[in-house]
Amino acid sequence: MIFGGLLLYWSFLKRGLSLVQNIDSILFEKNAPLKFVLFVAMQICVDFWLIEIAYPIVWIITTILMILYHKKIL
């Protein structure tokens, strides 16, 4: 499940290493074969969070502050 069903990813598994050690060597070591894939996936998550959640919240707060300012409440 971690690597999906892609046989290419399965080829990176090393005999004699535990699952945790294999994941570490495939994703996090200096020359890890899937390090770039992990980085891109994380960047997509961050971009989604910014676009879908953070920007609308900032827009709503800014709009409320502008309305309150123009009504001389602030």
VEXFIKE-27721 format. One record per residue (C-alpha): x, y, z. Coordinates in steps of 0.2 Angstrom, whole numbers. Example, Ala and Ser with C-alpha at 12.3 -4.5 7.8 and 13.67 -1.06 7.14 Angstrom:
2
east,north,up
62,-22,39
68,-5,36
END
This chain:
74
east,north,up
0,0,0
14,12,4
21,11,-14
5,7,-23
5,-7,-35
20,-1,-46
32,-15,-49
46,-2,-51
44,4,-33
44,-15,-27
61,-17,-35
69,-4,-23
65,-16,-8
81,-24,-1
81,-41,7
86,-42,24
80,-25,29
64,-22,39
49,-12,31
54,3,41
72,2,35
67,-1,17
55,15,18
69,25,25
82,19,12
69,22,-3
62,39,3
74,48,15
92,43,12
104,55,3
103,46,-14
86,38,-11
78,33,-27
60,40,-23
66,56,-14
61,67,-28
44,59,-29
41,61,-10
46,80,-12
34,83,-27
20,74,-17
23,85,-2
23,100,-13
7,96,-20
-1,94,-3
6,111,3
0,119,-13
-17,112,-11
-18,117,7
-13,135,2
-25,137,-12
-40,127,-5
-39,132,13
-27,146,18
-31,159,4
-49,159,6
-47,161,25
-36,175,22
-48,183,10
-62,181,22
-53,189,36
-47,203,26
-64,207,19
-71,207,37
-57,219,43
-61,230,28
-79,231,32
-76,234,50
-64,248,46
-75,256,34
-89,256,47
-77,264,59
-78,249,71
-59,247,70
END
